[in-house]
Amino acid sequence: MLANKILSAYLMILEKFYGKKFKIDNHYLIGVRNESFKSYFKVEIDPAFVNIKAIGNPPKLGEEEINYILEDVTNLDRWRQTIPSDSFEFEGFVTISATNVTHQETLSQLKYDLLERTSIISMDKFLELQQKLRTLLQLPEIKLGLAAFSGEWKMMFNYGNKIGMSFIMSEKIKASCKNIKDSIYADAFRGKTSHYY
């Protein structure tokens, strides 16, 4: 976050004193953890009330030096070599706004994680999925479980694989489903060859 602030300051100098405008996305994503969930906020900084003054004569830059900086715009060493920061002074204030983007960010992370095979094979990864699901639904006590099986749905209880806290393959459910063929579980599985619940 500090590096982005420094870069934003240099870009403001570049625009005001050298007439070169280079737009970057001026927001940051921060995570805040409490007892149950991790929340995410998009923080935006508006420097509209900031004024920049040159201390003495600002260094002269030609097109070659400017292009050198912009070829690798996030390289702060290039900026420091070309435009010494002590040549300028900032005064005024910035406004900061924070927008809660927990739902969007958590959903995005879940989609990404589920593309990884290890997310349901590794117990550590599986527990991470469970925590993200708790955050997404804002239910701190919810438990995630999957039942994986391949082939006929009726073979699930005998050959399925329980992952996490899957209720559907628990002994209690097995005992209560004497007629699995006519149960709601059969309706859920019917007509498919590979399932996760």
C-alpha positions in Angstrom: 0.0 0.0 0.0 2.9 2.4 0.8 4.5 1.7 -2.6 1.2 2.6 -4.3 1.0 5.9 -2.4 4.5 6.8 -3.4 3.8 5.9 -7.0 0.6 8.1 -7.0 2.7 11.0 -5.6 5.3 10.6 -8.4 2.5 10.5 -11.1 1.0 13.7 -9.7 4.4 15.3 -10.0 4.8 14.0 -13.6 1.5 15.4 -14.6 1.8 18.9 -13.0 5.4 19.7 -13.8 6.1 17.6 -16.9 2.7 17.6 -18.6 2.6 13.8 -18.8 -0.6 12.1 -17.5 -0.5 8.4 -16.7 -3.6 7.0 -15.1 -3.4 4.1 -12.6 -6.2 2.4 -10.6 -6.0 4.4 -7.3 -7.6 2.0 -4.9 -6.4 -0.7 -2.6 -7.9 -3.9 -1.2 -7.5 -4.5 2.5 -8.6 -7.4 4.7 -9.8 -7.0 8.3 -10.3 -10.1 10.4 -12.6 -10.3 13.4 -13.5 -13.3 15.6 -15.7 -15.0 13.0 -15.0 -13.5 9.5 -12.5 -11.7 7.4 -14.0 -8.6 5.7 -12.6 -6.9 2.7 -12.7 -3.2 1.9 -11.9 -1.3 -1.3 -10.1 1.9 -0.2 -10.0 4.8 -2.6 -7.8 7.9 -2.1 -8.8 11.2 -3.7 -6.0 13.8 -3.8 -8.2 16.6 -5.2 -7.2 18.9 -2.3 -3.5 18.3 -2.5 -1.1 21.0 -3.9 2.5 20.2 -5.0 5.2 22.9 -4.9 8.7 22.6 -6.4 11.6 23.3 -4.0 13.9 25.3 -6.2 14.1 24.4 -9.8 12.6 21.0 -10.6 14.9 18.7 -12.6 14.4 19.0 -16.4 13.3 15.8 -18.1 13.3 15.0 -21.8 11.1 12.5 -23.6 13.8 9.9 -23.2 13.9 10.1 -19.4 10.1 10.1 -19.1 9.8 7.1 -21.4 12.4 5.3 -19.3 10.3 5.8 -16.2 7.0 4.8 -17.8 8.4 1.6 -19.4 8.4 0.2 -15.9 6.1 2.5 -14.1 5.9 0.6 -10.8 9.7 0.6 -10.5 10.2 3.1 -7.7 14.0 3.0 -8.0 13.7 4.5 -11.5 11.5 7.3 -10.2 13.9 8.1 -7.4 16.9 8.2 -9.8 15.1 10.5 -12.2 13.0 12.7 -10.0 14.4 13.2 -6.5 11.6 13.3 -4.0 13.1 16.1 -1.9 12.7 18.4 -4.9 8.9 18.7 -4.2 6.6 19.5 -1.3 3.0 18.3 -0.8 0.5 20.3 1.1 -3.2 19.9 1.8 -5.2 16.7 2.5 -6.7 13.6 0.8 -10.1 12.1 1.3 -10.3 8.4 1.8 -13.4 6.2 1.2 -13.8 2.5 2.1 -16.4 0.3 0.4 -17.3 -3.1 1.8 -16.6 -5.6 -0.9 -16.5 -8.7 1.3 -19.2 -10.6 -0.7 -17.6 -10.0 -4.1 -14.1 -10.7 -3.0 -15.0 -13.9 -1.0 -17.1 -15.2 -4.0 -14.2 -14.5 -6.3 -11.8 -16.4 -4.0 -14.2 -19.4 -3.7 -14.4 -19.6 -7.5 -10.7 -19.5 -7.8 -10.1 -22.1 -5.0 -12.6 -24.5 -6.5 -10.6 -24.7 -9.7 -7.8 -26.2 -7.7 -8.1 -30.0 -7.2 -6.4 -29.8 -3.8 -9.2 -27.6 -2.5 -11.3 -30.7 -1.7 -8.4 -33.2 -1.2 -6.3 -31.3 1.3 -8.1 -30.9 4.7 -6.3 -27.6 5.3 -7.6 -26.3 1.9 -11.0 -27.7 2.7 -11.2 -25.9 6.0 -10.3 -22.7 4.2 -13.2 -23.2 1.8 -15.4 -23.7 4.8 -14.3 -20.5 6.4 -14.8 -18.6 3.2 -18.3 -20.0 2.9 -19.0 -18.9 6.4 -17.9 -15.4 5.5 -20.0 -15.4 2.3 -23.1 -16.5 4.1 -22.3 -14.6 7.3 -23.0 -17.8 9.3 -20.0 -18.5 11.6 -21.2 -22.0 12.7 -22.0 -23.5 9.3 -20.1 -26.7 8.4 -19.1 -27.6 4.9 -19.4 -31.2 3.6 -19.3 -32.9 0.3 -20.3 -36.4 -0.8 -18.6 -37.5 -4.0 -19.6 -40.6 -6.0 -19.4 -41.7 -9.5 -21.9 -43.9 -11.4 -25.4 -44.9 -10.3 -26.9 -42.7 -7.6 -28.2 -45.7 -5.8 -24.6 -46.8 -5.2 -23.7 -43.7 -3.3 -24.1 -45.1 0.2 -21.9 -48.1 -0.5 -19.2 -46.5 -2.7 -19.4 -42.8 -2.1 -16.6 -40.8 -0.5 -17.3 -38.4 2.3 -15.4 -35.1 2.4 -15.6 -32.9 5.5 -18.9 -32.8 7.3 -21.2 -34.2 4.6 -24.5 -35.0 6.3 -25.8 -37.0 3.4 -23.4 -39.9 4.0 -23.7 -39.9 7.8 -24.8 -43.0 9.6 -27.9 -41.2 10.8 -29.1 -40.4 7.2 -28.3 -43.9 6.1 -30.5 -45.3 8.9 -33.4 -43.0 8.2 -33.4 -43.6 4.4 -34.8 -47.1 4.2 -36.3 -46.4 0.8 -33.6 -44.3 -0.8 -35.2 -44.8 -4.3 -38.2 -42.6 -3.4 -36.3 -40.1 -1.2 -35.5 -36.5 -1.9 -31.9 -37.5 -2.2 -32.7 -39.7 -5.1 -34.4 -36.8 -6.8 -31.4 -34.7 -6.3 -29.0 -37.2 -7.8 -31.2 -38.8 -10.5 -29.9 -38.5 -14.1 -26.4 -37.5 -13.3 -23.2 -39.5 -13.3 -20.9 -37.5 -11.0 -22.0 -35.3 -8.1 -20.8 -33.2 -5.2 -23.2 -32.4 -2.3 
